[in-house]
Amino acid sequence: MNCPFCKMLSDDRERIIKEKKSVFVVLSNPRLVPGHLLVIPKRHVEKFSELTKGEKEELFETAIYFQ
């Protein structure tokens, strides 16, 4: 799999603002949307509903923290 987010975790860590057990936060492309953040689950899923309860909780807690 050629995932740009996994590549970021391994090769481009300076873009990561916050990292937790199952999610990480990065700045989106500032040229497109200045100040826009992405909260990205570390585990690959096709649908949001496939995340575990704990993963969803951590994702939402992180998103709210950066709101």
C-alpha positions as CSV (number, residue, x, y, z in Angstrom):
1,M,0.0,0.0,0.0
2,N,1.3,3.4,-0.9
3,C,-0.4,5.6,1.8
4,P,0.8,9.2,2.1
5,F,-0.2,9.3,5.7
6,C,1.8,6.2,6.6
7,K,4.7,7.7,4.8
8,M,4.3,10.9,6.9
9,L,4.5,8.7,10.1
10,S,7.8,7.2,8.9
11,D,9.5,9.8,6.8
12,D,8.0,13.2,7.4
13,R,7.5,13.4,11.1
14,E,8.2,17.2,11.4
15,R,4.7,17.8,10.0
16,I,3.1,16.0,12.9
17,I,1.7,18.4,15.5
18,K,0.4,15.8,18.0
19,E,0.6,12.0,18.1
20,K,-1.5,9.7,20.3
21,K,-2.0,5.9,20.5
22,S,-4.4,5.6,17.5
23,V,-4.4,9.1,15.8
24,F,-2.1,11.8,14.8
25,V,-2.6,15.5,13.8
26,V,-1.0,17.3,10.9
27,L,-1.5,20.7,9.2
28,S,-3.3,20.3,5.9
29,N,-1.8,22.0,2.9
30,P,-1.6,25.6,4.1
31,R,-1.7,26.9,0.5
32,L,-5.2,25.4,0.1
33,V,-6.7,26.1,3.5
34,P,-4.5,28.0,6.0
35,G,-4.8,26.6,9.5
36,H,-6.7,23.5,8.5
37,L,-5.8,20.4,10.6
38,L,-6.3,16.8,9.8
39,V,-6.9,14.2,12.6
40,I,-5.9,10.9,11.0
41,P,-6.4,7.4,12.4
42,K,-3.3,5.3,12.3
43,R,-5.2,2.1,11.4
44,H,-6.4,1.8,7.9
45,V,-10.2,1.6,7.6
46,E,-12.5,2.0,4.6
47,K,-15.3,3.5,6.7
48,F,-15.3,5.6,9.8
49,S,-17.7,3.1,11.3
50,E,-15.0,0.4,11.2
51,L,-12.9,2.2,13.9
52,T,-13.2,0.8,17.3
53,K,-15.0,2.6,20.1
54,G,-11.7,3.6,21.6
55,E,-10.3,4.9,18.3
56,K,-13.4,7.0,17.7
57,E,-13.3,8.4,21.2
58,E,-9.6,9.4,20.8
59,L,-10.2,10.9,17.4
60,F,-13.1,13.0,18.6
61,E,-11.3,14.1,21.8
62,T,-8.3,15.1,19.7
63,A,-10.5,17.0,17.2
64,I,-12.3,18.8,20.1
65,Y,-9.0,19.7,21.8
66,F,-7.7,21.4,18.6
67,Q,-11.1,23.1,17.8
